[in-house]
């Protein structure tokens, strides 16, 4: 898929950025690693609604392109930038209010202090992240995946250099890791703006602000509620043990190399599905879904095999602690079980989102996340004594349920009504359905 490989490289670049952060911080000890894990997941929980909302820009732009309504794109970009700035300002304020709560969620005072340091710096950079995210969504909706890829790769190089300089050269520890990530995001945004040509038409129209909200808020709420479930899991793990939280963080970073390319394929499928709906060629949507699933399934199956065969060697790259490495290896073995289901859920969700069917995935994803993952951690992790393994078993069950539900929705064509409604919003001048 022509659109998928640049998104894949971009996502792998981001994954490498996060992986390098974890590798550097891992040398500071398990408390620092656990603190960065808690601070990082808390940052994501704070910004996930905004990122989900801004993903609506891709739906609007891709469907406008498919319908030949390119004059709408500049106005969608203006609305996206305004939403990103407003939401970024709110996030900065909320982050400073929430930071003092983190020590109470950590297993040790040292891990709690590290979490606060990392969280505060990362939330300061939230407006930059949102501006880049929104701009990237517009570019990808246009079918431009090359320049976002270039910006991400360059930012990754900057992050590696700054991680070393700030964490060890200046002795800033986890604060340096957070500052390096924020600076790299600023480079990413600057390069994307400098390298890409703005769409025709400028300004911000009220109807475009409403359209972005209408299409984006279900995805935002989906991320909030699902992230709430994952945050609850992370808090339960962090309170269980510092070692279990550090192993959870290590396994998550390794998992990015499986998750993010599949996510990129899902993004590409979402763009193609949106363009097909905008052009009124609904019969192409199932074909896009099948091709994307084949690509993502083959890749994630290979990742599963590598986790089974090389899990111990991979975990050993992050830590010298035998106990931590052994636990991280077990988590990777559990992850090997759900990789293809994870790819299936992502691809189907992306295609449904591209058609404009955003509410069904939000509801099903929310129910599955809360009904399975935190309860599994509570029952299997605490009461059965499995710790982080219990939570990861819950993740496996959640992904199997959502993968099945989303593909049934796709195969039975129950997204058609939502697609017609979204096409009207993206291509009709009056946007009457959101008035």
C-alpha positions as CSV (number, residue, x, y, z in Angstrom):
1,X,0.0,0.0,0.0
2,X,1.6,3.2,-1.2
3,X,0.2,5.3,1.7
4,X,1.1,2.8,4.4
5,X,4.9,2.6,4.2
6,X,5.7,6.3,4.9
7,X,3.3,6.2,7.8
8,X,4.9,3.0,9.0
9,X,8.4,4.6,8.8
10,X,7.0,7.6,10.7
11,X,5.5,5.5,13.4
12,X,8.6,3.3,13.7
13,X,10.6,6.6,14.0
14,X,8.3,7.6,16.9
15,X,8.6,4.2,18.4
16,X,12.4,4.4,18.2
17,X,12.2,7.8,19.9
18,X,10.2,6.3,22.8
19,X,12.4,3.2,22.9
20,X,15.6,5.3,23.1
21,X,14.1,7.3,26.0
22,X,13.4,4.0,27.8
23,X,16.8,2.6,27.1
24,X,18.5,5.7,28.5
25,X,16.2,6.0,31.5
26,X,16.6,2.3,32.2
27,X,20.2,2.9,33.1
28,X,19.1,5.3,36.0
29,X,17.4,2.4,37.8
30,X,14.0,0.7,38.2
31,X,12.5,3.7,40.1
32,X,13.2,6.1,37.3
33,X,11.9,3.6,34.7
34,X,8.7,3.0,36.7
35,X,8.3,6.8,37.2
36,X,8.6,7.5,33.5
37,X,6.1,4.7,32.8
38,X,3.6,6.2,35.2
39,X,4.3,9.8,34.0
40,X,4.1,8.8,30.4
41,X,0.8,7.0,30.6
42,X,-0.6,9.9,32.7
43,X,0.4,12.4,30.0
44,X,-1.2,10.3,27.3
45,X,-4.4,10.0,29.4
46,X,-4.5,13.8,29.6
47,X,-4.1,14.5,25.9
48,X,-5.9,11.5,24.4
49,X,-9.3,13.2,24.0
50,X,-7.7,16.1,22.1
51,X,-5.7,13.7,19.8
52,X,-8.9,11.7,19.1
53,X,-10.8,14.8,18.3
54,X,-8.1,16.1,15.9
55,X,-8.2,12.7,14.0
56,X,-11.5,13.8,12.7
57,X,-9.6,16.2,10.4
58,X,-8.4,13.2,8.4
59,X,-12.0,11.9,7.9
60,X,-13.2,15.4,6.7
61,X,-10.2,15.9,4.4
62,X,-10.1,12.5,2.8
63,X,-13.8,12.5,2.1
64,X,-13.6,16.0,0.6
65,X,-10.8,14.9,-1.6
66,X,-12.8,11.9,-2.8
67,X,-15.8,14.2,-3.6
68,X,-13.6,16.7,-5.4
69,X,-14.3,19.5,-2.8
70,X,-10.7,20.6,-2.3
71,X,-11.8,24.2,-1.5
72,X,-12.9,22.9,1.9
73,X,-9.5,21.7,2.9
74,X,-7.9,25.0,3.9
75,X,-10.9,25.8,6.2
76,X,-10.6,22.3,7.8
77,X,-6.9,23.0,8.4
78,X,-7.8,26.4,10.1
79,X,-10.4,24.7,12.3
80,X,-7.8,22.0,13.2
81,X,-5.2,24.5,14.2
82,X,-7.6,26.5,16.4
83,X,-8.9,23.4,18.1
84,X,-5.2,22.3,18.7
85,X,-4.2,25.6,20.3
86,X,-7.3,25.8,22.5
87,X,-7.0,22.2,23.7
88,X,-3.2,22.5,24.2
89,X,-3.7,25.5,26.5
90,X,-6.3,23.6,28.6
91,X,-3.9,20.6,28.8
92,X,-1.0,22.7,30.2
93,X,-3.2,24.1,33.0
94,X,-4.7,20.7,33.8
95,X,-1.3,19.0,33.9
96,X,0.1,21.3,36.5
97,X,-3.0,20.8,38.6
98,X,-2.9,17.0,38.3
99,X,0.9,16.5,38.8
100,X,0.9,16.5,42.7
101,X,-1.5,13.5,42.6
102,X,1.0,11.1,40.9
103,X,3.1,10.2,44.0
104,X,0.1,8.6,45.6
105,X,-0.2,6.2,42.6
106,X,3.4,5.0,42.7
107,X,4.8,2.0,44.6
108,X,7.7,4.0,46.1
109,X,8.4,7.7,46.8
110,X,11.4,7.7,44.3
111,X,9.1,6.4,41.5
112,X,6.5,9.0,42.4
113,X,9.0,11.9,42.2
114,X,10.3,10.7,38.9
115,X,6.7,10.5,37.6
116,X,6.0,14.1,38.6
117,X,9.2,15.4,37.0
118,X,8.5,13.6,33.7
119,X,4.8,14.5,33.6
120,X,5.2,18.2,34.2
121,X,7.7,18.7,31.4
122,X,5.7,16.6,28.9
123,X,2.5,18.5,29.6
124,X,4.2,21.8,28.9
125,X,4.9,20.5,25.4
126,X,1.3,19.3,24.8
127,X,0.3,22.3,22.5
128,X,3.2,21.5,20.2
129,X,2.2,17.8,20.1
130,X,-1.4,18.7,19.2
131,X,-0.4,21.1,16.5
132,X,1.8,18.5,14.9
133,X,-0.8,15.8,15.2
134,X,-3.6,18.0,13.7
135,X,-1.4,19.2,10.8
136,X,-0.3,15.6,10.1
137,X,-3.9,14.4,10.0
138,X,-4.7,17.0,7.4
139,X,-1.7,16.1,5.3
140,X,-2.5,12.4,5.5
141,X,-6.1,13.1,4.6
142,X,-4.7,14.6,1.4
143,X,-2.7,11.5,0.7
144,X,0.6,13.1,1.7
145,X,2.4,10.7,3.9
146,X,6.0,11.4,2.8
147,X,6.6,14.7,4.5
148,X,5.2,13.7,7.8
149,X,7.6,10.7,7.6
150,X,10.6,13.0,6.9
151,X,9.7,15.3,9.8
152,X,9.4,12.3,12.2
153,X,12.7,10.7,11.2
154,X,14.5,14.1,11.6
155,X,12.9,14.6,15.0
156,X,14.0,11.1,16.1
157,X,17.6,12.0,15.3
158,X,17.3,15.2,17.4
159,X,15.8,13.2,20.3
160,X,18.6,10.6,20.4
161,X,21.2,13.4,20.6
162,X,19.3,15.4,23.2
163,X,18.5,12.3,25.3
164,X,22.2,11.6,25.7
165,X,23.1,15.3,26.3
166,X,20.4,16.1,28.8
167,X,20.1,12.8,30.7
168,X,23.8,12.1,31.2
169,X,25.7,15.2,29.9
170,X,23.8,17.7,32.0
171,X,22.6,15.1,34.6
172,X,19.0,16.1,34.2
173,X,17.7,12.5,34.5
174,X,14.0,11.9,33.7
175,X,13.5,15.6,33.3
176,X,16.1,15.5,30.5
177,X,14.3,12.6,28.8
178,X,11.0,14.6,28.9
179,X,12.6,17.8,27.7
180,X,14.3,15.9,24.8
181,X,10.9,14.5,23.7
182,X,9.3,18.0,23.8
183,X,12.1,19.5,21.8
184,X,11.9,16.7,19.2
185,X,8.2,17.3,18.8
186,X,8.8,21.0,18.2
187,X,11.4,20.1,15.5
188,X,8.8,17.7,14.0
189,X,6.1,20.4,13.8
190,X,8.5,23.0,12.4
191,X,9.8,20.7,9.7
192,X,6.3,19.6,8.7
193,X,5.1,23.2,8.3
194,X,8.2,24.2,6.4
195,X,8.2,21.3,4.1
196,X,4.6,21.1,3.1
197,X,2.5,23.4,0.9
198,X,-0.6,24.8,2.5
199,X,-4.0,23.8,1.0
200,X,-5.9,26.3,-1.1
201,X,-8.1,28.6,1.0
202,X,-7.5,29.8,4.5
203,X,-9.4,31.0,7.6
204,X,-11.7,29.4,10.2
205,X,-15.3,28.8,9.5
206,X,-17.8,28.1,12.3
207,X,-19.3,25.2,10.4
208,X,-15.9,23.6,10.0
209,X,-15.2,23.9,13.7
210,X,-18.6,22.2,14.3
211,X,-17.9,19.6,11.6
212,X,-14.5,18.6,13.2
213,X,-16.2,18.4,16.6
214,X,-19.0,16.2,15.3
215,X,-16.7,13.8,13.5
216,X,-13.9,13.8,16.1
217,X,-15.5,13.8,19.5
218,X,-16.6,10.1,19.5
219,X,-13.0,9.1,18.7
220,X,-11.8,11.4,21.5
221,X,-14.2,10.0,24.0
222,X,-13.3,6.5,22.9
223,X,-9.6,7.2,23.6
224,X,-10.5,8.8,26.9
225,X,-12.5,5.9,28.2
226,X,-10.2,3.2,26.8
227,X,-7.2,5.2,28.1
228,X,-8.9,5.4,31.4
229,X,-9.1,1.6,31.5
230,X,-5.4,1.4,30.5
231,X,-4.5,4.0,33.1
232,X,-6.4,2.1,35.8
233,X,-4.4,-1.0,34.7
234,X,-1.1,0.9,34.9
235,X,-2.0,2.3,38.4
236,X,-2.8,-1.1,39.7
237,X,0.5,-2.5,38.3
238,X,2.4,0.5,39.7
239,X,1.0,-0.1,43.2
240,X,1.6,-3.8,43.0
241,X,5.4,-3.5,42.7
242,X,8.1,-1.2,41.3
243,X,9.6,-4.1,39.4
244,X,6.3,-5.1,37.9
245,X,5.7,-1.5,36.8
246,X,9.2,-1.3,35.2
247,X,8.7,-4.6,33.4
248,X,5.3,-3.3,32.1
249,X,7.1,-0.2,30.8
250,X,9.8,-2.3,29.0
251,X,7.3,-4.6,27.4
252,X,5.2,-1.7,26.2
253,X,8.1,0.0,24.5
254,X,9.0,-3.2,22.7
255,X,5.4,-3.7,21.7
256,X,5.6,-0.3,19.8
257,X,7.5,-2.1,17.1
258,X,4.6,-4.3,16.5
259,X,1.8,-1.9,17.3
260,X,2.8,1.2,15.5
261,X,3.4,-0.2,12.0
262,X,0.0,-1.9,12.2
263,X,-1.5,1.4,13.4
264,X,0.1,3.0,10.4
265,X,-1.5,0.5,8.0
266,X,-4.8,1.2,9.8
267,X,-4.3,4.9,9.2
268,X,-3.6,4.4,5.5
269,X,-6.7,2.2,5.2
270,X,-8.7,4.9,7.0
271,X,-7.6,7.5,4.4
272,X,-8.5,5.2,1.5
273,X,-11.8,4.2,3.0
274,X,-12.6,7.9,3.4
275,X,-11.7,8.8,-0.1
276,X,-13.9,5.8,-1.4
277,X,-16.9,7.1,0.6
278,X,-16.3,10.6,-0.6
279,X,-16.3,9.4,-4.2
280,X,-19.5,7.3,-3.6
281,X,-17.6,4.0,-4.2
282,X,-18.7,2.1,-1.1
283,X,-17.8,-1.3,-2.7
284,X,-14.1,-0.5,-2.4
285,X,-14.3,-0.2,1.4
286,X,-14.3,-4.0,2.2
287,X,-11.4,-4.5,-0.3
288,X,-9.4,-1.9,1.4
289,X,-10.0,-3.6,4.8
290,X,-9.0,-7.0,3.5
291,X,-5.7,-5.8,1.9
292,X,-4.8,-3.8,5.0
293,X,-5.5,-6.8,7.2
294,X,-3.3,-9.1,5.2
295,X,-0.4,-6.6,5.5
296,X,-0.9,-5.9,9.2
297,X,-1.5,-9.6,10.0
298,X,1.7,-10.9,8.3
299,X,3.8,-8.2,10.1
300,X,2.3,-8.8,13.6
301,X,2.5,-12.6,13.2
302,X,6.3,-12.2,12.5
303,X,6.5,-10.0,15.7
304,X,4.7,-12.7,17.7
305,X,7.3,-15.2,16.6
306,X,10.2,-12.9,17.5
307,X,8.7,-12.3,21.0
308,X,8.5,-16.0,21.6
309,X,12.0,-16.8,20.3
310,X,13.9,-13.7,21.4
311,X,11.9,-12.3,24.3
312,X,14.7,-12.8,26.9
313,X,17.4,-11.2,24.7
314,X,15.2,-8.2,24.0
315,X,14.3,-7.7,27.6
316,X,18.0,-7.8,28.6
317,X,18.7,-4.8,26.5
318,X,16.8,-2.6,28.9
319,X,18.0,-3.7,32.3
320,X,20.7,-5.5,34.2
321,X,18.1,-6.8,36.7
322,X,17.5,-10.5,36.2
323,X,14.1,-10.4,37.9
324,X,12.9,-7.4,35.8
325,X,14.1,-9.0,32.6
326,X,12.4,-12.3,33.3
327,X,9.1,-10.6,34.1
328,X,9.3,-8.4,31.0
329,X,10.0,-11.6,28.9
330,X,6.8,-13.2,30.3
331,X,4.8,-10.2,29.3
332,X,6.2,-10.4,25.8
333,X,5.1,-14.0,25.6
334,X,1.6,-12.9,26.5
335,X,1.8,-10.2,23.9
336,X,2.7,-12.8,21.3
337,X,-0.8,-14.3,21.8
338,X,-2.7,-11.1,20.9
339,X,-0.7,-9.5,18.2
340,X,-2.7,-10.5,15.2
341,X,-6.0,-9.8,17.0
342,X,-4.6,-6.3,17.9
343,X,-3.8,-5.7,14.2
344,X,-7.3,-6.9,13.2
345,X,-9.0,-4.5,15.7
346,X,-6.8,-1.6,14.6
347,X,-7.4,-2.2,10.9
348,X,-11.2,-2.6,11.2
349,X,-11.4,0.4,13.6
350,X,-9.5,2.5,11.1
351,X,-11.6,1.6,8.2
352,X,-14.8,2.2,10.1
353,X,-13.5,5.6,11.2
354,X,-12.6,6.4,7.6
355,X,-16.2,5.7,6.5
356,X,-17.5,8.0,9.3
357,X,-18.7,5.2,11.5
358,X,-17.1,6.5,14.6
359,X,-19.7,5.8,17.3
360,X,-19.9,2.0,17.1
361,X,-16.2,1.4,17.6
362,X,-16.2,3.9,20.5
363,X,-19.0,2.2,22.3
364,X,-17.8,-1.4,21.8
365,X,-14.1,-0.5,22.5
366,X,-15.2,1.3,25.7
367,X,-17.3,-1.6,27.0
368,X,-14.6,-4.2,26.2
369,X,-11.8,-2.1,27.8
370,X,-13.5,-1.6,31.1
371,X,-15.2,-5.0,31.3
372,X,-12.1,-7.0,30.8
373,X,-8.7,-5.4,31.4
374,X,-8.8,-3.8,34.9
375,X,-11.0,-6.6,36.3
376,X,-8.5,-9.2,35.0
377,X,-5.7,-7.3,36.7
378,X,-7.6,-7.2,40.0
379,X,-8.6,-10.8,39.9
380,X,-5.6,-12.4,38.3
381,X,-3.0,-9.8,39.2
382,X,-3.8,-9.2,42.9
383,X,-5.9,-12.2,44.0
384,X,-4.2,-14.9,42.0
385,X,-0.8,-13.2,42.5
386,X,0.2,-12.9,38.8
387,X,0.9,-9.2,39.0
388,X,1.3,-7.5,35.7
389,X,0.7,-10.8,33.9
390,X,-2.9,-10.7,35.0
391,X,-3.5,-7.3,33.4
392,X,-1.9,-8.4,30.2
393,X,-4.1,-11.5,30.0
394,X,-7.0,-9.0,30.3
395,X,-5.6,-7.1,27.4
396,X,-5.6,-10.3,25.3
397,X,-9.3,-10.9,26.0
398,X,-10.2,-7.3,25.3
399,X,-8.5,-7.4,21.8
400,X,-10.1,-10.7,20.8
401,X,-13.5,-9.3,21.6
402,X,-13.1,-5.9,19.8
403,X,-11.5,-7.5,16.8
404,X,-14.4,-9.9,16.4
405,X,-17.0,-7.2,16.9
406,X,-15.4,-4.7,14.4
407,X,-15.0,-7.2,11.6
408,X,-18.6,-8.4,12.0
409,X,-19.7,-4.7,11.7
410,X,-17.6,-4.3,8.5
411,X,-18.6,-7.6,6.8
412,X,-22.3,-7.0,7.4
413,X,-22.3,-3.5,5.9
414,X,-23.8,-1.8,9.0
415,X,-21.6,1.2,8.5
416,X,-23.4,2.4,5.4
417,X,-25.8,4.8,7.2
418,X,-22.9,6.4,9.1
419,X,-20.9,6.7,5.8
420,X,-23.8,8.6,4.1
421,X,-24.1,11.0,7.0
422,X,-20.3,11.7,7.2
423,X,-20.2,12.2,3.4
424,X,-22.9,14.8,3.7
425,X,-21.0,16.6,6.4
426,X,-17.7,16.5,4.6
427,X,-19.0,17.6,1.2
428,X,-22.2,19.6,1.6
429,X,-21.7,23.4,1.9
430,X,-24.3,23.8,4.6
431,X,-23.2,20.9,6.8
432,X,-26.8,20.7,7.8
433,X,-26.4,17.6,9.9
434,X,-24.3,19.4,12.5
435,X,-26.3,22.7,12.5
